[in-house]
Amino acid sequence: MKSLGKSTFAWQIPTILGGDVDKIAAILKAANFQSVIIHSETLAAWKLNKRPEFVKALKSVGITPVGGAAVYGVDPASEGRQAAALCKEFGLSAFVFDAESTFDASPNSDSGAVKLIKAFRADAPGVLVGWCWWAMYQSKPDKKTGRIVNWHPKSVLWSAMTPGYGDADFGMMMAYWSWGDSPQAAIAYLKESWRQWREVTDKPLVPAGRAYIGDGGTATPKAITAYEDAARLLGAVGVCWWSLQHALDAVHLPGVWDALAKLTPFEDVIEPAPEPIPQPNPEPDPVGLYMMATRFVNIRAAPTTASKDLGDVKPGEQVGPIIGIAGGRSGAWAHLADGRYVCAADPFGNVYLVETK
C-alpha cells in the first residue's frame, strides 16, 4: 500500500496564517510534507472553512490532500456515502474516518464500522480508507495486581480493520503522548499503542503524533524527533501530526515547527488524484431511513443545545426525512430536510434516535 508519508492534520484552516491557503501550501511544501489530512468535525461541514480551496492549493504544489472527518455512528452507511461523495467531488486519494466516544457508544458500533467502510468503498472504489481511533483500548497491567482496565471497545477496532469485515487499508492511532513530555516518555507511549494495535491487526499503521499542548501533554522538538525515529523502527508507513494550526504557534510551542520541517519524507507515498470532471449538482438526497426517538428530545434550529427550541419529539415517533448527520462536541445530530436538527446521540453515550425501516 502506498503511504500517507510525512503528514499533518489541518483543521481550522481560517486560523492558519490568516486562511491564506496558497501560503499554507507553500510552507508545507518547503517543510517536505507529502500529504495533509483536511479534517472536519462533521461530514456535513466539510465543504466549509476553505477546505475546497485548500485542496486545490495543495495539489498545485504536489502535496496530496486527504479527506478526514469525525464520524458518529448514528447512520454509518450514510456517513460512508457522504465521505465517498466528497472524495469524488474533490478528487481525494484517501479518507480518514475519526471514530471516537460517540461512535463507540452508538448501538451496534462493531457492525457500524463495517457498514460505514463498505458503503464508502461501494461509492468510492480505489480510494484508500484510514481508521483513526484511540491509541490504546486498555490500560497496561497494574504493577502490583496485574489488573487491566478496558477503556474502549476493542471489537470496534477489529471490525474496522479485519479483512472480510471493514478491511480499512491502514490504521491511525491517536498516539498523542501523555505520560510525560520527554523523548523517552513519547517513545514509551508510542510503543504501548503499537503493541495493542498489533494485537488486533497487521495492516499498515500511521501513528498520529503530538504537535500541540493539551490532553495531558506538550509537544517538544526533542520528543517529536524521537517519536518519529521510533515510529520508523516499528515499521510505520508514515507519521501524521496533530495539528498544523498548533505546530505553527511558535509562541506556545517554540521549535516545534522547525523540528517537524527537519523530519525526512517517506518513500512510496500516495500522489494527488487528478481533478474530477465537474458534474451537475443533484438535489439533496435524503438518507433513506427515517429514525425513531427512544425518548423525549428537543427539535433545534442548529446542531447545539444552545440553539432555539422548535418543539419536541416523543418516544416512538419517527423523525425525517434526514439529509445528513451533523455534530461536534455536543454529540451527533440528525439534519432534517426542512433545516431543523434533532439530537441523535450525546457525547456521554446516550442515544436518542435509532434506525427504523
ZAKESE-574357 format. One line per 5 residues: their letters; for each residue x, y, z of C-alpha. Coordinates in steps of 0.02 Angstrom, whole numbers, plus 50000, padded with zeros to 5 digits. Each point is the difference from the previous one (the first is absolute). Example, Ala and Ser with C-alpha at 12.3 -4.5 7.8 and 13.67 -1.06 7.14 Angstrom:
<sites>
as> 50615:49775:50390  50069:50172:49967
</sites>
This chain:
<sites>
mkslg> 50000:50000:50000  50061:50174:49961  50024:50105:50155  49939:50169:50062  50183:50031:50037
kstfa> 50045:50157:50095  49830:50073:50040  49904:50119:50113  49820:50038:50046  49931:50168:49945
wqipt> 49840:50042:50091  49950:50182:50025  50076:50065:49839  49942:50182:50019  50106:50011:50159
ilggd> 50159:49943:49912  50102:50144:49927  49842:50102:49981  49919:49866:49893  50117:50034:49851
vdkia> 49992:49825:49924  50138:50033:49873  50118:50060:50136  49958:49850:50108  50033:49881:49856
ailka> 50166:50085:49962  50060:49984:50181  49950:49816:50003  50093:49970:49837  50156:50085:50067
anfqs> 49992:49886:50152  49988:49844:49888  49827:49945:50054  49930:49870:49881  49816:50000:50048
viihs> 49876:50096:50107  49844:49931:50082  49870:50137:49980  49894:49967:50153  49823:50051:50046
etlaa> 49900:49974:50159  49857:49935:49891  49979:49938:49824  49859:50124:49973  50119:50146:50035
wklnk> 50145:49937:49895  49973:50123:49857  50010:50150:50117  50149:50097:50067  50102:50005:49839
rpefv> 50025:49812:49989  49958:49990:49813  50120:50144:49964  50134:49915:50104  49983:49841:49897
kalks> 50043:50096:49842  50144:50092:50083  50079:49838:50061  49984:49917:49831  50081:50150:49916
vgitp> 50161:49969:50098  49996:49810:49986  49938:49959:50176  49863:49869:50014  49839:50061:50083
vggaa> 49914:49866:50104  49822:50012:50064  49964:49981:50184  49852:50020:50116  49931:49943:50166
vygvd> 49863:49869:49985  49865:49963:50128  49918:49835:49953  49820:50060:49999  49983:49948:49817
paseg> 50169:49926:49953  49953:49953:49822  49948:50179:49967  50163:50063:50074  50095:49885:49882
rqaaa> 49902:50064:49851  50025:50182:50049  50189:49975:50013  50004:49911:49832  49907:50144:49919
lckef> 50130:50122:50066  50141:49893:49929  49918:49997:49830  49958:50185:49999  50172:50059:50052
glsaf> 50112:49862:49933  50065:49935:50168  50118:49851:49999  49956:49942:50176  49879:50032:50143
vfdae> 50033:49983:50186  49851:49963:50113  50021:50067:50177  49895:49888:50113  49998:50045:50185
stfda> 49884:49990:50151  49834:50038:49916  50033:49872:49864  50054:49868:50126  49843:50030:50103
spnsd> 49880:49989:49852  49892:49843:49988  50090:49855:49915  50157:50104:49974  50097:49845:49942
sgavk> 49885:49971:49853  49988:50188:49978  50185:50009:49960  49977:49864:49869  49846:50085:49924
likaf> 50089:50166:49990  50155:49936:49910  49904:49885:49883  49882:50141:49950  50150:50112:49968
radap> 50089:49871:49892  49842:49967:49899  49992:50183:49949  50186:50041:49995  50093:49845:49939
gvlvg> 50188:50017:50000  50005:50139:50130  50103:49951:50152  49911:49985:50168  50083:50045:50165
wcwwa> 49925:49962:50171  50051:50128:50132  49965:49938:50176  50066:49998:50178  50184:49972:50037
myqsk> 49956:49862:50124  49842:49903:50038  50060:49944:50172  50120:50048:50138  50167:49919:50028
pdkkt> 49995:49865:50136  50012:50072:50174  50175:49966:50066  49935:49932:50166  49836:49914:49956
grivn> 50018:49967:49814  49825:50073:49978  49956:50069:49828  49866:50133:49973  49908:49996:49834
whpks> 49977:50177:49936  49926:49979:49826  49913:49860:49903  50139:49901:49916  49869:49919:49891
vlwsa> 49971:50164:49907  50182:50006:49947  49997:49817:49950  49842:50025:49896  50072:50153:49911
mtpgy> 50167:49921:49957  49971:49815:49968  49990:49933:49821  49825:49941:49957  49927:50126:50122
gdadf> 50045:50185:49991  50170:49964:49924  50069:50177:50014  50162:50025:49903  50096:50074:50146
gmmma> 49978:50043:50182  50040:50163:50087  50018:49995:50188  49979:50166:50090  50163:49975:50093
ywswg> 50017:50175:50072  50118:49960:50142  49939:50046:50175  50119:49903:50114  50121:50146:50006
dspqa> 50079:50114:49873  50174:49925:49991  50059:49904:49846  49999:49840:50104  49819:50027:50054
aiayl> 49945:50034:49821  50085:49841:49939  49926:49895:50142  49825:50062:49960  50019:49962:49815
keswr> 50069:49825:50033  49855:49953:50113  49875:50067:49874  50086:49905:49860  49999:49839:50103
qwrev> 49814:50011:50032  49956:50036:49819  50112:49858:49942  49898:49881:50109  49852:50043:49888
tdkpl> 50069:50031:49826  50152:49980:49890  49942:50137:49881  50117:50148:49966  50001:50128:50141
vpagr> 50022:50188:49994  50012:50065:50179  49935:50174:50037  50124:50093:50108  49988:50151:50112
ayigd> 50033:50174:49932  49889:50092:50124  49975:50040:50185  49858:49916:50094  49926:49833:50052
ggtat> 50139:49972:50124  50152:50044:49896  50103:50127:49906  50093:49977:49837  50187:50032:50005
pkait> 50127:49996:49859  50101:49859:50077  49847:49893:50034  49939:50025:49821  50166:49943:49927
ayeda> 50011:49849:50115  49819:49950:49967  50027:50007:49812  50158:49895:50011  49911:49871:50108
arllg> 49851:49993:49881  50114:49960:49853  50089:49863:50098  49831:49923:50045  49954:49996:49815
avgvc> 49884:50150:49980  49962:50041:49818  49976:50183:50045  49977:50116:50148  49865:50134:50016
wwslq> 50003:50146:50122  49856:50085:50091  49989:50135:49949  50064:50131:49879  49919:50149:50085
halda> 50085:49956:50164  50168:49952:49926  50020:50172:49921  49972:50088:50167  50180:50044:50041
vhlpg> 49948:50098:50155  49927:49852:50094  50097:49860:49911  50173:50070:49963  50103:49892:49883
vwdal> 49860:49879:49959  49975:50054:49820  50187:49999:49968  50010:49823:50070  49858:49943:49887
akltp> 50078:50083:49848  50162:49904:50028  49915:49829:49998  50042:49894:49849  49865:49959:49872
fedvi> 49945:49819:49977  50013:49895:49843  49860:49928:49893  49867:50127:50044  49830:50034:49924
epape> 49988:50135:49869  49866:50132:49972  49851:49932:49904  49957:50086:49835  49873:50139:50002
pipqp> 49824:49928:49989  49890:50037:49850  49869:50128:50055  49826:49926:50018  49832:50088:50014
npepd> 49946:50023:50180  49862:49875:50044  49859:50039:50118  50037:49953:50182  49966:49816:50024
pvgly> 49922:49949:50167  50090:49864:50093  49857:49882:49958  49964:49938:50175  49896:50096:50123
mmatr> 50053:49987:50181  49897:49965:50155  50016:50092:50165  50043:49894:50152  49951:50138:50123
fvnir> 49939:50180:50003  50120:50111:49904  49993:50182:49943  49999:50059:49820  50128:50138:49979
aaptt> 50041:50137:49876  50184:49950:49995  50104:49848:50055  50025:50061:50178  49897:50001:50159
askdl> 50029:50188:50012  49898:50032:49841  49814:50043:49993  49878:49864:50058  49877:49966:49858
gdvkp> 49898:49863:50081  50012:49821:50062  50007:49823:49934  49914:49867:50106  50064:49823:50032
geqvg> 49953:49887:49855  49970:50146:49881  50087:49995:49830  50117:50140:49947  50043:50043:49820
piigi> 50035:50010:49860  50183:50020:50047  50126:50077:49880  50156:49975:50105  50080:49985:50170
aggrs> 50079:50151:50082  50092:50008:50164  50145:50056:50106  50036:50013:50185  49813:49996:50037
gawah> 49976:49830:49917  49922:49941:49838  49847:50085:49924  49878:49946:49866  49984:50139:49871
ladgr> 49821:50001:49936  49951:50046:49823  49905:50152:50065  50159:50070:50078  49966:49953:50182
yvcaa> 50108:49888:50110  49965:49861:50124  50133:49931:50117  50037:49819:49956  50133:49963:50130
dpfgn> 50090:50103:50131  50185:49992:50047  49960:49895:50154  49936:49851:49901  49814:50037:50018
vylve> 49908:49957:49838  49841:50094:49955  49966:49938:49823  50016:49827:49924  49980:49936:49823
tk> 49830:49938:49945  49941:49928:49836
</sites>
